[in-house]
Amino acid sequence: MPDLTSPAPSPSRITLIAAVARNGVIGVDGDMPWRIPEDFAFFKRTTMGHPMIMGRATFDSIGRPLPGRRSIVVTRSRTWCADGVEVAHSLDAAFELAAAGEGGEETFVIGGGQIYRQALPRADRLLITEVDLAPEGTVTFPDIDPGQWREVARVTGTGSDISFDFVEYERSTDGILRPPRD
């Protein structure tokens, strides 16, 4: 019999991972407005072995569960299902599923815009690929408040005709802004 008095498990670290244009756009009509192979490789390498939480539209845009990672889809629909995914009807339920399974020491939130907005207050880390474009788009990433987040690493991307940087942010526990670490 389960112990109903103990709190539900929660992931030890929640990381939001996204590619974001200068104007905050992350998507247009169910797709990304750019293709950067180095970013896809970074995403795969970073999320491998960990649960990924996403909204249903994000899952639909990917089209299938990604190998080597648990796909947890948040949807309001009580009848929706897909092979190879776990379904949650709230973000809290998704975090509980992530923490209870393999790789739950870190959970990655991979979109879309509504899920990012809901998860941002609970996040410990942001992995943002800053894309040097400003496309029209229908889905945006929430603003990163410099009073709550500090940049801890920045690496300029190479090998693409689109300029981009990989940027890591950590939640600032004291509200004091610091320069990036060398």
Helices and strands as residue ranges (DSSP letters): E 13-21, E 25-27, H 37-47, E 51-55, H 56-62, E 70-74, E 85-88, H 91-100, E 106-109, H 113-119, G 120-122, E 125-131, E 139-140, E 149-156, E 164-171
